[in-house]
Amino acid sequence: MPKKIYFYVGPNCPVGTTIHDYYNALRKAESADNEDMHTTCLAVLDACYLDKGHQLFIVDVGGDTRELKYGENTITDRYIREQHNLEHLFYAGEFVSEEGLFYER
């Protein structure tokens, strides 16, 4: 069962959820357990976690959750490949919803 990593764009984390900071988020993502992880740490938007079989989700400021995976995505018109820097794509505004940007500028 793959680990699910949820990246929250704004202050929309569910009440009672443990949110991991930068150091703990990276440690948790690298750990062997399959427990889901919730974070606001942008560093987890990395293709290496997809290579390890994890699932990456982006939760926008409105609470809408979208999966980010290799190939075609509903979160972007771009075909995601291993070579893409997901963090740079995020900052470039590639991950949009029907309502607009996934993050507030």
C-alpha positions, 0 to 999 in steps of 0.5 A: 500500500503506497504512502499518501503525501498531502501538501497543503497550499494554505491554512486549510489543514483538517482540524486534528491532523498532524502537520509536519514541518520541513525537517520532520516532513522529509524524515516522514516521507523517507520512513518505511511506514505507510502512514499518510503524511500531511505537510505544508513543506514544499520540498515533498513535491519531488518526483523521487517520492513518485519513484518510490511508489508514494502518491502525492496530493495537492490540497488547494486553498479551498480544500480541493484535493488533486493527485499529482502523478506521472503522465496526464493529470487533471491538475495540469495540462502538462504531461509530467515526466521524471525530469520535471522539477515539481516545485518549479512547476508549482511556483510557475502556476502549472497546478490550477483548478477550475476556480483559479490558482491552487495558491494565493500569490 
